[in-house]
Amino acid sequence: MPIALSGKAEYKQAKTWIMRGVMALYFFDTISVNLHVQDDYGIECGSLCEVKKLAQRALCEMAIHNLNDGDHQTFTVQVRDLLGSEIYTSNLKIAEQYK
C-alpha cells in the first residue's frame, strides 16, 4: 500500500524524488485468472527501465508456476509509484492449441 502523505509539502517532495530518478519505491501488483495480489511492501528501483525489467521477470515467474492451470492464460503486472499512480503495465498471454 502506498505511504500516506499528510501534507502538500510531503506530496511535492515525493513527486520530486520520482521525477529526479532517485531510488523510489514501486509496488508490483500481480493478476492472473484466479488470483490478484496487491503488493503492500514495494521494491526500490533506480529507474523506470529497472521497473520494466522486474515486471517482466515477475511475468515469467508467474507463467512458470502456473503452466498447468489451463490452455489460455493471461498474466498481468501493474506497477504503482509511491503516490499510488499506475505507471506501468505488462501482460503475458499464453494460448495453446492442438492441431
Secondary structure as GFF3:
##gff-version 3
##sequence-region A 1 99
A	DSSP	alpha_helix	8	20	.	.	.	ID=ss1
A	DSSP	beta_strand	24	32	.	.	.	ID=ss2
A	DSSP	beta_strand	35	37	.	.	.	ID=ss3
A	DSSP	beta_strand	43	45	.	.	.	ID=ss4
A	DSSP	alpha_helix	48	65	.	.	.	ID=ss5
A	DSSP	beta_strand	72	80	.	.	.	ID=ss6
A	DSSP	beta_strand	86	95	.	.	.	ID=ss7
###
